Amino acid sequence: MSTSRFARRRLRLGALVAGFCVVAGSVGSAALADSGSSSGTGASIQASILVQAGMSPLNAHQAAANLNSAIDSAAQAMAKSAATAIPSGRPVATTAAATKAFADNVDAALTDFVKQSIPALKSTGAGTEVIVKGTLAALAQVVRTIPGAVALTAGAEIAVAGGSDGASVSASLNPKLDLAVRQTISDSVHALQPMLPLIRATLRAVAADVRQVVDASVVAADRIVRATVDFATAVVNVTATTLRAARSVAESAVTALNGVVTAVDSILTNLSDVNISAQVDASLRVSAH
């Protein structure tokens, strides 16, 4: 993927570690090619955030560049997923602007997720290297499962915006999104656990910080779900009625996702053992029934 103007601006923050990329594979598509290879929101992780977390300025610049590159790649991957949900042969408005706007929204959501994760992981007592690795690990879990959910959600929103029954669409969509966010939460906690200073004396404090990371990931997912409404209504003609129905589908999905994280928050608040991933997984299984 060619380096865009926005990506180049970010890379000036510091040297990017050669070959590093959290999200593998090509994310190019016709719509993305039209809209540029970077989201271009202007939102980014500043080195100063990492300096505040205890990093040297030089290392902070390098880490910020890595984080920004990962976020950009993730936003483009999710925008590609949204674009693939547009039905072939169906009359639609131009997709380039809609795809770029969606990538911008995803980029902003993931940037805020990372900004909240950095101080949360610092509060665990982890070193600066672990803070960056942990943030990238948590981001990678979001990126691994959410693009598929984006394709499903965008397809559902396009269907509803085109006149499909919103209640029926929600009934089909919500269980799939529920599964995706459960997987994201589980994978994030599993990825973080080996990096954190978990002993009985610090268990509750560290768990509270992990909870902040989990909550931030679900907030990002909520924002991405809502962004699919704007994407759908930008590429198909809608009426006031179908727009309300599309927004209702998104809010129904967000409510379902927030129900999942509420159960996880409860277990993280009342941990009884340092094996936090096992307890979170048990909570996710119970709340699924």
Buried (B, 14 or more C-beta within 10 A) or exposed (E): BEBBEBBEBBBEBBEBEEEEEBBEEEBEBEBBEEBBBBBBBEBBBBBEBBBEBEBEEEBBBBBBBBBBBBBBBBBBBBBBBBBBBBEEEEEBEEBBBBBBBBBBBBBBBBBBBBBBBBBBBBBBEBBBEBBBBBBBBBBBBBBBBBBBBBBBBBBBBBBBBBEBEBEEBBEEBBEBBBBBBBBBBBBBBBBBBEBBEBEEEBBEEBBBBBBBBBBBBBBBBBBBBBBBBBBBBBBBEBEEEBBEBBBBBBBBBBEBBBEBBEBBBEBBEEBEEBEBBEBBBEBBEEBEE
